[in-house]
Amino acid sequence: MQNQLPCQIEKLRLKIEINLLELKMNLYILRHGISEARSETKYPNDLERPLSKRGKNKINEIGELMDDLDIKPDFILTSPAKRCMESAKIIQKTIGIKKERLIASDKLLPELPISGIIDEISEKYRAKDVLLVGHEPMLSTLISQLTSGNPDATIQLKKGALCCLKFDELTQEKCAMLTLLLNPDFLV
């Protein structure tokens, strides 16, 4: 009986690996890079704040890592906020995605409910790999909801952090497996 246990464990491991390969979609989630400080005089509209030089450098490093790992989503959906658009464009250029596949989505504006972006992806990008570029707390809420079914689970994305969720079908409930979480501070 004990001799059969390692064989059963190996079969289970292979079955898990096969199931992972059968998942149809990757949802990459990137929090925008570090932006310029808030300023009522310089940026009266918070959506107009650009990336800082450091933010641009970190996002470029993330893009280079994505390219090295051959992460090339079919589409990039980004918040129309300037810091998100700049982050998305850096990634788009670095990994070689066509400009027309970078799309601004109002569903990724700060403080909006996650249901809107889930619906947009489900309706327009089914079975496609998508990169979202957006804001906190929306992105953490999205990751928490899709991986645990609890929007209040404690996942926080630092600025410039990249995450990957894998799933068969995107729903408003628990449906995804977290396969990558990259903190930009660990990049050299």
Secondary structure as a PSIPRED ss2 file (coil, helix, strand):
# PSIPRED VFORMAT (PSIPRED V4.0)

   1 M C   1.000  0.000  0.000
   2 Q C   1.000  0.000  0.000
   3 N C   1.000  0.000  0.000
   4 Q H   0.000  1.000  0.000
   5 L H   0.000  1.000  0.000
   6 P H   0.000  1.000  0.000
   7 C H   0.000  1.000  0.000
   8 Q H   0.000  1.000  0.000
   9 I H   0.000  1.000  0.000
  10 E H   0.000  1.000  0.000
  11 K H   0.000  1.000  0.000
  12 L H   0.000  1.000  0.000
  13 R H   0.000  1.000  0.000
  14 L H   0.000  1.000  0.000
  15 K H   0.000  1.000  0.000
  16 I H   0.000  1.000  0.000
  17 E H   0.000  1.000  0.000
  18 I H   0.000  1.000  0.000
  19 N H   0.000  1.000  0.000
  20 L H   0.000  1.000  0.000
  21 L H   0.000  1.000  0.000
  22 E H   0.000  1.000  0.000
  23 L C   1.000  0.000  0.000
  24 K C   1.000  0.000  0.000
  25 M E   0.000  0.000  1.000
  26 N E   0.000  0.000  1.000
  27 L E   0.000  0.000  1.000
  28 Y E   0.000  0.000  1.000
  29 I E   0.000  0.000  1.000
  30 L E   0.000  0.000  1.000
  31 R E   0.000  0.000  1.000
  32 H C   1.000  0.000  0.000
  33 G C   1.000  0.000  0.000
  34 I C   1.000  0.000  0.000
  35 S E   0.000  0.000  1.000
  36 E C   1.000  0.000  0.000
  37 A C   1.000  0.000  0.000
  38 R C   1.000  0.000  0.000
  39 S C   1.000  0.000  0.000
  40 E C   1.000  0.000  0.000
  41 T C   1.000  0.000  0.000
  42 K C   1.000  0.000  0.000
  43 Y C   1.000  0.000  0.000
  44 P C   1.000  0.000  0.000
  45 N C   1.000  0.000  0.000
  46 D H   0.000  1.000  0.000
  47 L H   0.000  1.000  0.000
  48 E H   0.000  1.000  0.000
  49 R C   1.000  0.000  0.000
  50 P C   1.000  0.000  0.000
  51 L E   0.000  0.000  1.000
  52 S C   1.000  0.000  0.000
  53 K H   0.000  1.000  0.000
  54 R H   0.000  1.000  0.000
  55 G H   0.000  1.000  0.000
  56 K H   0.000  1.000  0.000
  57 N H   0.000  1.000  0.000
  58 K H   0.000  1.000  0.000
  59 I H   0.000  1.000  0.000
  60 N H   0.000  1.000  0.000
  61 E H   0.000  1.000  0.000
  62 I H   0.000  1.000  0.000
  63 G H   0.000  1.000  0.000
  64 E H   0.000  1.000  0.000
  65 L H   0.000  1.000  0.000
  66 M H   0.000  1.000  0.000
  67 D H   0.000  1.000  0.000
  68 D H   0.000  1.000  0.000
  69 L C   1.000  0.000  0.000
  70 D C   1.000  0.000  0.000
  71 I C   1.000  0.000  0.000
  72 K C   1.000  0.000  0.000
  73 P C   1.000  0.000  0.000
  74 D C   1.000  0.000  0.000
  75 F E   0.000  0.000  1.000
  76 I E   0.000  0.000  1.000
  77 L E   0.000  0.000  1.000
  78 T E   0.000  0.000  1.000
  79 S C   1.000  0.000  0.000
  80 P C   1.000  0.000  0.000
  81 A C   1.000  0.000  0.000
  82 K H   0.000  1.000  0.000
  83 R H   0.000  1.000  0.000
  84 C H   0.000  1.000  0.000
  85 M H   0.000  1.000  0.000
  86 E H   0.000  1.000  0.000
  87 S H   0.000  1.000  0.000
  88 A H   0.000  1.000  0.000
  89 K H   0.000  1.000  0.000
  90 I H   0.000  1.000  0.000
  91 I H   0.000  1.000  0.000
  92 Q H   0.000  1.000  0.000
  93 K H   0.000  1.000  0.000
  94 T H   0.000  1.000  0.000
  95 I H   0.000  1.000  0.000
  96 G C   1.000  0.000  0.000
  97 I C   1.000  0.000  0.000
  98 K C   1.000  0.000  0.000
  99 K H   0.000  1.000  0.000
 100 E H   0.000  1.000  0.000
 101 R H   0.000  1.000  0.000
 102 L E   0.000  0.000  1.000
 103 I E   0.000  0.000  1.000
 104 A E   0.000  0.000  1.000
 105 S C   1.000  0.000  0.000
 106 D H   0.000  1.000  0.000
 107 K H   0.000  1.000  0.000
 108 L H   0.000  1.000  0.000
 109 L C   1.000  0.000  0.000
 110 P C   1.000  0.000  0.000
 111 E C   1.000  0.000  0.000
 112 L C   1.000  0.000  0.000
 113 P C   1.000  0.000  0.000
 114 I H   0.000  1.000  0.000
 115 S H   0.000  1.000  0.000
 116 G H   0.000  1.000  0.000
 117 I H   0.000  1.000  0.000
 118 I H   0.000  1.000  0.000
 119 D H   0.000  1.000  0.000
 120 E H   0.000  1.000  0.000
 121 I H   0.000  1.000  0.000
 122 S H   0.000  1.000  0.000
 123 E H   0.000  1.000  0.000
 124 K H   0.000  1.000  0.000
 125 Y C   1.000  0.000  0.000
 126 R C   1.000  0.000  0.000
 127 A C   1.000  0.000  0.000
 128 K C   1.000  0.000  0.000
 129 D C   1.000  0.000  0.000
 130 V E   0.000  0.000  1.000
 131 L E   0.000  0.000  1.000
 132 L E   0.000  0.000  1.000
 133 V E   0.000  0.000  1.000
 134 G E   0.000  0.000  1.000
 135 H C   1.000  0.000  0.000
 136 E C   1.000  0.000  0.000
 137 P C   1.000  0.000  0.000
 138 M H   0.000  1.000  0.000
 139 L H   0.000  1.000  0.000
 140 S H   0.000  1.000  0.000
 141 T H   0.000  1.000  0.000
 142 L H   0.000  1.000  0.000
 143 I H   0.000  1.000  0.000
 144 S H   0.000  1.000  0.000
 145 Q H   0.000  1.000  0.000
 146 L H   0.000  1.000  0.000
 147 T H   0.000  1.000  0.000
 148 S H   0.000  1.000  0.000
 149 G C   1.000  0.000  0.000
 150 N C   1.000  0.000  0.000
 151 P C   1.000  0.000  0.000
 152 D C   1.000  0.000  0.000
 153 A C   1.000  0.000  0.000
 154 T C   1.000  0.000  0.000
 155 I C   1.000  0.000  0.000
 156 Q C   1.000  0.000  0.000
 157 L C   1.000  0.000  0.000
 158 K C   1.000  0.000  0.000
 159 K C   1.000  0.000  0.000
 160 G C   1.000  0.000  0.000
 161 A C   1.000  0.000  0.000
 162 L E   0.000  0.000  1.000
 163 C E   0.000  0.000  1.000
 164 C E   0.000  0.000  1.000
 165 L E   0.000  0.000  1.000
 166 K E   0.000  0.000  1.000
 167 F E   0.000  0.000  1.000
 168 D C   1.000  0.000  0.000
 169 E C   1.000  0.000  0.000
 170 L C   1.000  0.000  0.000
 171 T C   1.000  0.000  0.000
 172 Q C   1.000  0.000  0.000
 173 E C   1.000  0.000  0.000
 174 K C   1.000  0.000  0.000
 175 C C   1.000  0.000  0.000
 176 A C   1.000  0.000  0.000
 177 M E   0.000  0.000  1.000
 178 L E   0.000  0.000  1.000
 179 T E   0.000  0.000  1.000
 180 L E   0.000  0.000  1.000
 181 L E   0.000  0.000  1.000
 182 L E   0.000  0.000  1.000
 183 N C   1.000  0.000  0.000
 184 P H   0.000  1.000  0.000
 185 D H   0.000  1.000  0.000
 186 F H   0.000  1.000  0.000
 187 L C   1.000  0.000  0.000
 188 V C   1.000  0.000  0.000
